[in-house]
């Protein structure tokens, strides 16, 4: 997620596409553009990371705190993190045709769902 900010900035510099007049260098005609396809792809990938990585991290934290089997937890976290990283790569860096992106999304989504159900079941047992 942290690298996506840098990749977006790099893409803005490369295509000379800036969102604010103050981001332009002095002496140039101020031209603010929002329509560069490459920059917008990076921004969408970054936003997608923000929307999906945070729930994955929070649910994984709750899952680990609920006392799952260590091997299961390790596998789920590694697979989820790898799927999320692959999603970002095939979205922003090396755009591949579907179903590459949707498969990596649903792998992480499925893991978050499994963790949520596990945490709820463990919580209900203690009530």
SULLIN-V962258 format. One record per backbone hydrogen bond with DSSP energy under -0.5 kcal/mol. NH is the residue of the N-H (numbers start at 1). CO is the residue of the C=O. If there is no record, write none. Layout:
BEGIN
NH/CO
NH/CO
END
This chain:
BEGIN
5/1
5/2
6/2
7/3
8/4
9/5
10/6
11/7
12/8
13/9
14/10
15/11
16/12
17/12
18/16
23/20
24/21
28/25
33/18
33/31
37/35
40/36
41/37
42/38
43/39
44/40
45/41
46/42
47/43
48/44
49/45
50/46
51/47
52/48
53/49
54/49
54/50
56/52
57/53
58/54
59/55
60/56
61/57
62/58
63/59
64/60
65/61
66/62
66/63
67/64
68/63
73/69
74/70
75/71
76/72
77/73
78/74
79/75
80/76
81/77
82/78
83/79
84/80
85/81
86/82
87/83
88/84
89/85
90/86
91/87
92/88
93/88
93/89
94/89
96/90
100/97
103/99
104/100
105/101
106/102
107/103
108/104
109/105
110/106
111/107
112/108
113/109
114/110
115/111
116/112
117/113
118/114
119/115
120/116
121/117
122/118
123/119
124/120
125/121
126/122
126/123
127/123
127/124
END
